[in-house]
């Protein structure tokens, strides 16, 4: 997944059905359709990857979209993040009053226009993911020059209850650290999918967090719960002004 100057964690799980009538084949594990997301605010995390030669153009398109989105009814926050190590990688982070406001926004002209403009320069699908809040701190502005981190975590379904408590404990402790500007844990449509978004004052504050006792404990406890081939995936970003 990805890193911003905030940190985000996501978890993913597939659904295996037979090609015929939707009945699992012999020996296949089944998974129920995920329950509907609860009412309340929506947090949208969208990943965009464009060709290296198109970085500047993509940033311009997304800034125009961000500014228009901030004027939409029900929008609480809209930010564009650009990955430090891979400038062609972007993340859009949006906070919405509720599901209805977000869905209305998806029909807006500037939403359609952004996807049309990106179509010829992106190198992977427009990856939009809806979340509800699990452990969300008080809203505040992220200072320019902050280190943003987006993290994706994928755990096996039986570990989701334990992970929820682990992430809440990590968020509570991390917000108390010097230099922390944001630490939000978001839960995806599937109950074992989470995005963690962090913002740190500078690189030094971020590095201090990575070596803190509560951070190391979280990662040690996470390892037995993680799905095969889905390690703790943390990526760093900067805020696009």
Residue pairs with C-beta under 8 A, 6 or more apart in sequence:
1 8
1 9
1 10
1 47
1 150
1 151
1 152
1 195
1 233
1 234
1 235
2 8
2 47
2 83
2 89
2 91
2 150
2 151
2 152
2 233
2 235
2 237
3 83
3 84
3 148
3 149
3 150
3 151
3 234
3 235
3 236
3 237
4 81
4 91
4 93
4 148
4 149
4 150
4 197
4 198
4 199
4 235
4 236
4 237
4 238
4 239
5 81
5 142
5 146
5 147
5 148
5 149
5 198
5 199
5 200
5 206
5 236
5 237
5 238
5 239
6 81
6 93
6 142
6 146
6 148
6 149
6 150
6 181
6 182
6 183
6 184
6 197
6 198
6 199
6 237
7 148
7 149
7 150
7 151
7 183
7 196
7 197
7 198
7 234
8 45
8 91
8 93
8 149
8 150
8 151
8 152
8 184
8 186
8 195
8 196
8 197
8 198
9 151
9 152
9 153
9 167
9 185
9 194
9 195
9 196
9 232
9 234
10 45
10 129
10 151
10 152
10 153
10 154
10 188
10 193
10 194
10 195
11 152
11 153
11 154
11 155
11 160
11 163
11 188
11 190
11 192
11 193
11 194
11 227
11 230
12 152
12 154
12 188
12 190
12 193
12 230
13 31
13 154
13 157
13 190
13 192
13 193
13 227
15 31
15 33
16 24
16 28
16 29
16 30
16 31
17 23
17 24
18 24
18 25
18 28
24 30
31 157
34 189
34 190
34 191
35 191
37 99
37 130
37 132
37 189
38 132
39 98
39 99
40 98
40 132
40 133
41 76
41 95
41 96
41 97
41 98
41 132
41 133
42 95
42 96
42 98
42 99
42 101
42 102
42 130
42 131
42 132
43 93
43 94
43 95
43 96
43 130
43 131
43 132
43 133
43 136
43 184
43 186
43 195
44 92
44 93
44 94
44 95
44 96
44 102
44 128
44 129
44 130
44 131
45 91
45 92
45 93
45 128
45 129
45 131
45 150
45 186
45 195
45 197
46 91
46 92
46 94
46 126
46 127
46 128
46 129
47 89
47 90
47 91
47 124
47 127
47 129
48 58
48 62
48 89
48 90
48 91
48 92
48 118
48 122
48 126
48 127
49 86
49 88
49 89
49 90
49 122
49 123
49 124
50 57
50 58
50 88
50 90
50 118
50 121
50 122
50 123
51 88
51 121
51 122
51 123
52 87
52 88
54 88
54 121
55 82
55 87
55 88
57 121
58 88
58 90
58 118
58 121
58 122
59 80
59 82
59 90
59 240
61 114
61 117
61 118
62 80
62 90
62 92
62 114
62 240
63 80
63 240
64 110
64 114
65 92
65 110
65 111
65 113
65 114
66 78
66 79
66 80
66 92
66 240
68 108
68 110
69 75
69 78
69 94
69 105
69 110
69 111
70 77
70 78
72 101
72 104
72 105
72 108
73 101
73 104
74 96
74 97
74 98
74 100
74 101
74 102
74 104
74 105
75 94
75 95
75 96
75 97
75 101
75 105
76 95
76 96
76 97
76 139
77 93
77 94
77 95
77 139
78 92
78 93
78 94
78 95
79 92
79 93
79 94
79 142
79 239
79 240
80 90
80 91
80 92
80 239
80 240
81 90
81 91
81 92
81 93
81 148
81 150
81 237
81 238
81 239
81 240
82 89
82 90
82 237
82 238
82 240
83 89
83 90
83 91
83 235
83 236
83 237
84 236
84 237
84 238
85 235
85 236
88 123
89 235
90 240
91 150
91 237
93 197
94 102
95 139
96 102
96 105
102 130
105 111
115 126
118 126
129 188
129 189
129 193
129 195
130 188
130 189
131 186
131 187
131 188
131 189
131 195
132 186
132 187
133 184
133 185
133 186
133 187
134 164
134 167
134 168
134 185
134 186
134 187
134 194
135 167
135 168
135 171
135 172
135 184
135 185
136 184
136 185
136 186
137 171
137 175
137 182
137 183
137 184
140 181
140 182
142 148
142 181
142 182
142 199
142 239
143 181
143 201
144 239
144 241
145 202
145 238
146 181
146 199
146 200
146 201
146 202
146 238
146 239
147 199
147 200
147 201
147 202
147 203
147 205
147 206
147 236
147 238
148 197
148 198
148 199
148 200
148 236
148 237
148 238
148 239
149 196
149 197
149 198
149 199
149 200
149 206
149 234
149 235
149 236
149 237
150 195
150 196
150 197
150 234
150 235
150 237
151 195
151 196
151 198
151 232
151 233
151 234
151 235
152 195
152 230
152 233
153 163
153 194
153 196
153 222
153 226
153 230
153 232
153 233
154 192
154 193
154 226
154 227
154 230
155 163
155 192
155 222
155 225
155 226
155 227
155 230
156 192
156 225
156 226
156 227
157 191
157 192
159 192
159 224
159 225
160 191
160 192
162 221
162 225
163 192
163 194
163 222
163 225
164 187
166 218
166 221
166 222
167 185
167 194
167 196
167 218
168 185
169 214
169 218
170 185
170 214
170 215
170 218
171 183
171 184
171 185
171 196
173 212
173 214
174 180
174 183
174 198
174 209
174 212
174 214
174 215
175 183
177 205
177 208
177 209
177 212
178 205
178 208
179 200
179 201
179 202
179 204
179 205
179 206
179 208
179 209
180 198
180 199
180 200
180 201
180 205
180 209
181 199
181 200
181 201
182 197
182 198
182 199
183 196
183 197
183 198
183 199
184 196
184 197
184 198
185 194
185 195
185 196
186 194
186 195
186 196
186 197
187 193
187 194
188 194
188 195
198 206
198 209
200 206
200 209
206 236
209 215
219 232
222 232
226 232
